[in-house]
Amino acid sequence: MNIGLDMMGGDFAPLEAVKGLQLYLSNGTRTASLFCIGDESLVKPLLEEYRVDAPNIHLVHAPEVIGYHEHPTKALKEKQRSSIAIGFHLLATGKIDAFISAGNTGAMLVGAMFSIKTIEGISRPVIATVLPKINGGTGILVDAGLNSDCKPEQLNQFATLGSLYAKYIFNIPNPKTGLMNVGEEEGKGNILAQAAYPLLKNNQQIHFIGNIEGRDLFNDKADVIVCDGFTGNIILKMAESVYDLSKQRGFGTDAYFSRFHYENYGGTPVLGVAKPVIIGHGISTAKAFNNMISVAEKMIESELCSKITGLFKL
């Protein structure tokens, strides 16, 4: 498998990306070919300094960088030699099987939707985030911030995408899917939740268990939690703060609270596009980059994008 890595994306690029590669290679069982896309004058000396030298590492020169504050569509159009633009070109032409970046999120989303396209039958792609369960398991929240305003039909699709993600990437055989709401009873919630409930109830592709409340986020009631991106992003940012609060309160070494640190999961895939695209946190460190590569490997090995395509063509 061939994985493209944006070496210029992230607050600590390209240093942490290089250190992430070093960490990846330290496990002798990792065999993916990695295409390191970035400014050769900056990346090559670091690769040499950290002795990241293996037959499966390939440097692809990209002299331009899309900054965090640039307009995504405009930047992709004008900076064709940027690491993100070149990465999507390699992905679209089949040179790589997955593309990873901790750079400009907007540019990554625009590139994913217009370079490799949304899978036929899916109205909007979605991003997921991981919620650590108190029993040691893993929950999946969709949408985590890509679609602030949603229609009921889109929440229904998010549920299917989240269930496939939980099944094939996290090995949850029959993921329980719940609708985020202000009460457990059917008929609760705003207009969106009330309209989405019967669609989810009749969705034969998921194991729908009904409404769940905020207090259920970290227990074992649901494996996949569905909501609009506005609500999901608030939950995501709240969950991220748990780790910081635990450290401030002296619980930083607690096994459960440590699982809230973003770098344990690396990045999140854009679910619903034709090929694996992994978006990382802007403050990604070596551990996060290493884990992003692991997510890309799982996406490729499980053929998740093909499975999604096949399901939505039915």
N, C-alpha and C positions, 0 to 999 in steps of 0.2 A: 504494500500500500504506500501511496505517496501523500504526504501531508505538507501543506504550505503554512509557514509561520511568519507572521509580520513581525520583523525584528525591531521596527521603529514605533510600534504602538505601545502606549503606556507611559506613565510618569517617569518610570525608571528604565526606559529603553535607551539603548539596546542591551545594557548590562544585565538586567534581570532575565531577559529573554535568553541570553547566552548562558547564564548560570542555570536556567531552567533546562536548557539542552544538556548541560553537563550532568545535571541530576538525572535526566532521562536516560542518558547513556551509561550511567553508573549501574543500571540494572541490565545485566548482560542479555536478558531475554527479550529486550525491546528491539524490534527489527524493522520498524517503519523507515522509509526513506524520507528525510526531512529537507524541504526546500526553504532555506532561510532567506527571506526577502527583505532587503534593506540596503542602506548606503554602505558600499563595500569599504570605503575609507574609515568608517566607524566600526563596522561589524567585524571585519577580518582581523584587525589587531586584537580584539577581545577574544575571538575564537582561538587565536594563537596563545594568548595569555592564559586562558583557562583550559588549554589543551583539548579543545573540542574538535577533534580530528578523527573522523571515521568515514569509511567508504559510503555510508548512507546519509552523509551530510553534504548538501549542495548549496552554495551561496549564489543567490540571484540578485544582481545589482539593481537597486531602485533608488535613484538620487533624490527623489522628492518625498515629502512627508505631508500628510493631511493633518493639520492641527485640530485640537479639540473644539476650537471656537469657529472653525470654518463652516460655511454652509455645505452640507453633505453633497447635494446634487451638483452644485456649482464646482466644488472642489474635485469631485470625481471626473467631471467633464474637462476641467482645465489642467488637472495634474495626472495625466495619463502615465507618467513615469513614477508615480507614488507607489509605496509598498502595498497599499490597499488596492489600488487600481490594477497593478500587476498581479496581485494575488487572485483577484477575481477573473482576470484574463486567463491565468493558468488553470483555474477551476473550470471555467466555462469551456475551455478547449480540451479538457481531459488530461492535462499535464499533471495535475494533482487531483486527489480524491476528496480532500477536505481542506478548508482554509480557516486559520485561527488568527485572531487579532484582539489586542487589548486597546486598540486605538479608538478613533472617532466612532462612537456607536451609531450615530446617524448615517455616516458613510457606509458602515458595514451593513446596515439594514437596507439602504438604497441599493448597494451593490448586490446584496442577496436577492432582492426582489426584481431587479432589472437586468442583472447579468446572467443569473441562472434560473430566474422565474419562480413564481409560486406554482405549486403542484395543481394541476387541473382539478377543479371541484372544490378547492379551498379558497374561501373568500379573503381571508387575512391570515398571514403567518402569526405565530405566537412565540413568546419566550417563557421559559419555565424557571423556577428557582427551587432549590432543595430546602426542605424544612426538617431539621433533625427531630426525631421522635424520642420521647423520654424512655421508651423501651429498647432503644438502640436501632430501631428501623428508620426508614427514610420516607418522607412525604414529598409530594410534588405539587407546587402551586402554579397554576396557569390562569390567566396571563399575569406576568410579573412586571408589566409596564409598557408593553408595545402598543396596546390599543386602549386608549383611555375611554373612548365612547364605543359601545358595542351594541349589537342587535342580539336577540335571543338565539337566532340561528348560529351566530358566531360563537357564543358560549357553548353551544352544543358541539360544534366542531372542535373547540378548544378541549373539551372533555375527551373526545376521541383521540386527539393528538397527545394529550397528557397521559392517557391510559396506555397508548402504544409506547411512549417514552418510558413509563414506569415498568412496563413488561419487558422490553427488550434491552434497556440500558441498566435498569436496577434489579432486573430478574424477579419482579413481583408477579406471580403467575396470573392472578385475577384481581387486578387493582380495584379497590373500593373507591368509588367516585362520589364526592359530595359537593353540593352547591353552597358557596359562602353566602350566609344570610343572617338576618337579625333574630331568627327563631327557627326551631326545628319543624314546626307544623307546616304542612303543605298550604300554600296560599299566603304565607308570610312574605314580607319584603317589599321592595319597590316594584315598579312596573316591569323592569328588566328581569328581576328574579322571578316574579310571578309568571311571566311569559316563557322563561327558559325552563322552568321546572317540568312542565309536561313533555317538552322536547327531550329532555334528559331522561325522563321516566320511560319514554318509548324508544330510546336509542338502544338497539340490540347489540351495539359494538362495545358497550361499557357495562360495568356492574354498578348501577346507580343506587345509592343508599339514602338519598334525600338531602335535606338541608343540614348544614352543620354551622356551628357558631364559632366565634373567635376563640372561645375556651377550648375548642377541639383541635386547634391547629397543631399542637405538639403531642397529642395522644394518638391512639391507634384506631380512632373511629373511621378515618378516611386515609387512603393512600394518595389520591389525587383530589385536589381542591380547586374548584373552578370559580373564577370571578372575572370582572372586567379589569383592564390594566390599571385603571386609576386606583381601585381598591387594592389590587395585587401589589402595586409598587409601594403603597403605604405599609402594607404588611411586610414586604421585603426589607424596607429601610428600618422598620421596627425590629425585625429579627436580627438584622446586622448589628443593631445597637446593643443587643443582648450580650454579645461577646465583649464589647467595650465596657459595658456596665459591670460584667462579671470580673473583669480585670481590675477595675477601679475598686470593687468591693473585696478584692483578694481571693476571688474564685477562679483565677486564670488557669489554674492547673486542673480544675475539675473536668473530668472526661466528657461529661455531657455538654457543658457550656463551651468547651473548646471546639465542639463540632459546629458552632455557629460562625466560626471564622471562615470568611469567603474563600481563602486560599485552599481550603480542604477540597473544594469542588472545582476550582479553577475558573471555569466559564460555563456559559449556557448555550445550547444550540438554538438556532432559529428553526422552530418546528413548522413544517409546511412548505419549505422550499425544496427544490429538486435535488440538492446536494448538501452535504454537511458543512455548515458554517457555524463556527464557535466564537462567541463574543465574550471577552474577558473583562474583568474589572480594571479601571484605569490605573489603580495602584497595585497592579499584579506584581508579585515577587516570583522568585525562582520556583518555589513550590507550586504556586498557582499556574505558572506556564507548564510545568511538568504535568500537572493534573489536567490542563486543557488538552494536552497531547493525548492523554489517556482517554478523555471523552471522545476525541476525534477517532481514535482507534476503535472504540466500542461502536461508534456510529457506523463506521465502515464495515467492521466485522459482522455486525448484526443486520446490515443492509436495511436500516430503519427507514431511510428515505424511499427505497423501493417498496417496502411493506406499506408505507403510508400511501404511495402512489397507487398501488394495487387495490387498497381498500376503498379509496375515494373514487376509483373508476367503476366500482360495482354499481 
